[in-house]
Amino acid sequence: MEIINNVNLKKYTTYKLEGVVKKIYFPEDVLELKKLILKLKKDNIKYKIIGNGSNMIISSKYDGVLIKLSKFDKLNIEGNIVTVGSGYSLPKLALKCARENLSGLEFAYSIPATVGGAIYQNAGAYQSSLDKVIKSATILTDNGEVITLNKDALNLKYRESIFKHKNYICLEVTFELSKGVYEDSLKQMQENLKSRKDSQPIDYPSAGSVFRNPRGYSAGKLIEEAGLKGLRVGDAMVSYKHANFIVNVGRARAEDILKLIKIVQSEVALKTGIKLECEQEYLE
């Protein structure tokens, strides 16, 4: 198993945060993963499974270790059924499926996540999300069992899944896609990518949308109307381009981002009575 010591968080979070984590492990397979977790539990060491770090704020004071399942990247396509490891890149998967004339994952092409990280969050964009195409997921339970859960058991809702409430690790996901035409899928993916570039602050490190959209409202619009664009804490700033993004304009730490999130929540609640719910995960 590959192990890297004294990990620079800039390499493993899309926020490019300042800070160092003791170790990051790259298990080769389920057996190595199970053994690793048993040892960490026995030694009372905190751990966290990460994907691309694209929806995560890791504290510079985090005293645990990270586990990255990038070697869980097998892909099998049979007809319209796609089974893929949790460490596989979601944009890469969307493009691969399009090339196989399979449709349903075009929306995912612009989401910088791994398959496992995306399922954890039930990632979505452009009026679609993973729950629309997922069939089942193979998971590792907290007692070391490998089981398969169907779509309903995964409790996939808006930015929600069973993984947020149980100590389960996603190992593999099966999607059921529909027949498509590569050229049509490619055109849609390119349009989505252009829309992302036009509307989101991709020139600075970020972790995507910070807050869930309250029912009937746009979080970004609420923040903008509260006059909070450009608000800064250290090098963490509410984006001028899209108010539901916090960007790292220099050497931001997780603590700067967290403080800015709380200020935005407080100001929006004061002006509108709406409490914005953060969809990014804070690891401390």
SULFENSUL-V559201 format. One record per run of one state. SS is the DSSP state (alpha for helix, beta for strand, coil for the rest). FROM is the first residue (numbers start at 1). TO is the last residue. If there is no record, write none. Layout:
# SULFENSUL-V559201
[[SS/FROM/TO] [SS/FROM/TO]]
This chain:
# SULFENSUL-V559201
[[coil/1/1] [beta/2/8] [alpha/9/11] [coil/12/19] [beta/20/26] [coil/27/29] [alpha/30/42] [coil/43/46] [beta/47/50] [coil/51/55] [beta/56/58] [coil/59/64] [beta/65/68] [coil/69/74] [beta/75/78] [coil/79/80] [beta/81/85] [coil/86/88] [beta/89/89] [alpha/90/99] [coil/100/101] [beta/102/103] [coil/104/105] [alpha/106/110] [coil/111/113] [beta/114/114] [alpha/115/121] [coil/122/123] [beta/124/125] [coil/126/127] [beta/128/129] [alpha/130/132] [coil/133/133] [beta/134/140] [coil/141/145] [beta/146/150] [coil/151/151] [alpha/152/154] [coil/155/156] [beta/157/157] [coil/158/159] [beta/160/160] [coil/161/161] [alpha/162/164] [coil/165/168] [beta/169/176] [coil/177/177] [beta/178/179] [coil/180/181] [alpha/182/199] [coil/200/204] [beta/205/205] [coil/206/210] [beta/211/211] [coil/212/218] [alpha/219/225] [coil/226/231] [beta/232/233] [coil/234/235] [beta/236/238] [coil/239/245] [beta/246/248] [coil/249/253] [alpha/254/272] [coil/273/277] [beta/278/278] [coil/279/280] [beta/281/283] [coil/284/284]]
